[in-house]
Amino acid sequence: NRDLLLLRHGVNADEYKMRIQKGTYYLKPDLAFHLELSYSGSNFPFFQEGWLSNDKGNFILSVGIKAPIADFGSIHAAAKNTEEILNASQAAYVNNLEQLEKYIRQIFYKLELNLQIIGYYNERIETDIGIMDQKEKEWLSGYGDEADFLNKQINYYSNIILLHQEQIKESTNYYKLLNITGKIEDGE
C-alpha cells in the first residue's frame, strides 16, 4: 500500500534525524584544518637549484576548533523533541498498519458472506425452477391456478436479480481487496 509505504519512509527519516540529533548531544567539537603553501621566487621549486636559498616561500597551517561550552539545555530539549516526533511517526505507522489489517479482514469477511449468499440464491433458484415446473404442470392440467404459476415465476426472477446483485457485491469486494493489497493499480 502506497500510504503505508510513505509512512514507513517518514519513520525512517525521523530515525535518521534522531541519530543526527544524538550525535550533537555529546558536545563533539568541530575541527577544521587549513594548509597553505606559497612560493614567489624566480626559480621553479624542486626542479631548479637555488630555490631553497631564496626566502620567498610561505607555509601556513591554521587549526580551528568550535565546541559549545554551555547550551543551557537546548541540545537536550532538541533531542527530546526529535524523540517525540519519532515516537509519534512510529505510532502513526502502527495505527495505519492496524487499520489496514482491520479493513482487509472486513473485506475477507464480506467476501465469505457474499459467497455464502450466492450459494443460497443458487439453491433457491434451483428450488424455484422445480416448483415453477410443478405449478406450470398443475395449471396446464387444470388442477392449479395460473396466479400460483405466475407468482412462482416472479419469485424465480426476483431471486435471479438478487443473485446478480450479490455477485456484483462480491466482485466489488474482490477488487477492493486486490487494490488495497497492491495487486492492481488505481484506474486499471
C-alpha positions in Angstrom: 0.0 0.0 0.0 1.4 3.4 -1.0 0.2 5.2 2.1 1.8 2.7 4.4 5.0 2.9 2.4 5.0 6.7 2.7 4.5 6.4 6.5 7.4 3.9 6.7 9.7 6.3 4.8 8.6 9.0 7.2 9.5 6.8 10.2 12.9 6.1 8.6 13.6 9.8 8.1 12.7 10.5 11.7 15.0 7.7 12.8 17.9 9.3 10.9 17.0 12.7 12.4 17.2 11.1 15.8 20.6 9.7 15.1 21.9 13.1 13.9 20.4 14.8 17.0 22.1 12.2 19.3 25.4 12.9 17.6 25.1 16.6 18.5 24.0 15.7 22.0 27.5 14.7 23.2 29.1 18.1 22.5 31.6 16.9 20.0 33.8 19.7 18.8 34.1 20.6 15.1 37.7 20.7 13.9 39.0 22.5 10.8 42.4 22.4 9.3 43.6 24.8 6.6 47.0 24.4 5.0 48.5 27.0 2.6 51.8 26.7 0.7 53.1 29.5 -1.5 56.4 30.4 -3.3 57.2 33.6 -5.2 60.8 33.1 -6.3 62.3 33.2 -9.8 63.5 29.6 -9.6 61.0 26.8 -10.1 60.7 24.7 -6.9 62.0 21.1 -6.9 63.3 21.4 -10.5 65.8 24.3 -10.4 68.6 24.7 -8.0 68.8 27.5 -5.6 65.1 27.9 -4.9 65.6 26.9 -1.2 68.1 29.7 -0.6 65.5 32.3 -1.5 63.4 33.4 1.3 60.3 33.8 -0.8 58.1 30.8 0.4 55.4 30.7 2.9 54.0 27.8 4.9 50.8 28.4 6.9 48.8 25.9 8.9 45.6 27.0 10.6 43.6 24.9 13.1 40.1 25.9 14.1 38.1 24.3 16.9 34.5 25.0 17.6 32.8 23.5 20.6 29.9 24.6 22.7 30.8 25.4 26.3 27.2 25.6 27.6 23.9 25.3 25.7 21.6 25.7 28.7 19.7 22.5 27.8 18.8 23.4 24.2 20.6 20.4 22.8 18.8 18.1 25.3 15.5 19.7 24.5 16.0 19.3 20.8 16.9 15.6 21.3 13.7 15.1 23.3 11.7 16.9 20.7 13.2 14.7 17.9 12.5 11.6 20.0 8.8 12.6 20.5 8.5 13.2 16.7 10.0 9.8 16.1 7.6 8.2 18.6 4.6 10.0 17.0 5.5 8.8 13.5 6.1 5.3 14.7 2.7 5.3 16.4 1.0 6.7 13.2 2.6 3.9 11.2 1.5 1.2 13.6 -2.0 2.7 13.8 -2.3 2.8 10.0 -1.0 -0.7 9.7 -3.6 -1.9 12.2 -6.4 -0.1 10.3 -5.2 -1.6 7.1 -5.3 -5.1 8.6 -8.7 -4.5 10.0 -10.0 -3.2 6.6 -8.6 -6.3 4.9 -10.2 -8.6 7.5 -13.5 -6.9 6.9 -13.3 -7.3 3.2 -12.4 -11.0 3.7 -15.5 -11.4 5.9 -17.7 -9.6 3.3 -16.3 -11.9 0.6 -17.1 -15.0 2.6 -20.6 -13.7 3.3 -21.1 -12.9 -0.4 -20.1 -16.4 -1.4 -22.4 -17.9 1.1 -25.3 -15.7 -0.1 -24.6 -16.5 -3.7 -24.7 -20.3 -2.8 -28.0 -19.7 -1.1 -29.6 -17.9 -4.1 -28.3 -20.6 -6.4 -30.1 -23.2 -4.3 -33.2 -21.1 -4.2 -33.2 -20.7 -7.9 -32.9 -24.5 -8.4 -35.8 -25.0 -6.0 -37.8 -22.2 -7.7 -37.3 -24.0 -11.1 -38.7 -27.2 -9.7 -41.7 -25.5 -8.0 -42.3 -23.4 -11.1 -42.3 -26.5 -13.3 -44.7 -28.2 -10.9 -47.1 -25.2 -10.8 -47.0 -24.9 -14.6 -47.9 -28.6 -15.0 -50.7 -28.2 -12.5 -52.0 -25.1 -14.2 -51.8 -26.7 -17.7 -53.6 -29.9 -16.5 -56.4 -27.8 -14.9 -55.6 -28.6 -11.2 -53.8 -25.4 -10.4 -54.3 -21.7 -10.8 -52.4 -19.5 -13.3 -51.8 -17.0 -10.5 -49.8 -19.5 -8.5 -47.6 -20.3 -11.5 -47.0 -16.6 -12.2 -46.2 -15.9 -8.5 -43.6 -18.7 -8.6 -42.2 -17.3 -11.8 -42.0 -13.8 -10.2 -40.1 -15.4 -7.2 -37.8 -17.1 -9.7 -36.9 -13.9 -11.5 -36.5 -11.9 -8.3 -34.1 -14.5 -6.9 -32.1 -14.2 -10.2 -31.9 -10.4 -9.7 -30.8 -10.8 -6.1 -28.2 -13.4 -7.2 -26.8 -10.9 -9.7 -26.8 -8.1 -7.1 -24.8 -10.3 -4.7 -22.4 -11.3 -7.5 -21.8 -7.6 -8.1 -21.1 -7.0 -4.4 -18.7 -10.0 -4.4 -16.8 -8.6 -7.4 -16.6 -5.2 -5.8 -15.2 -6.6 -2.6 -12.8 -8.7 -4.5 -11.4 -5.8 -6.5 -11.2 -3.7 -3.3 -9.0 -6.4 -1.8 -6.8 -6.5 -4.9 -6.5 -2.7 -4.9 -5.6 -2.4 -1.2 -3.0 -5.2 -1.4 -1.4 -3.6 -4.5 -2.3 -6.3 -6.9 -4.0 -3.8 -9.2 -3.4 -0.1 -9.5 -6.0 2.6 -9.5 -7.5 3.2 -12.9 -6.7 -0.2 -14.4 
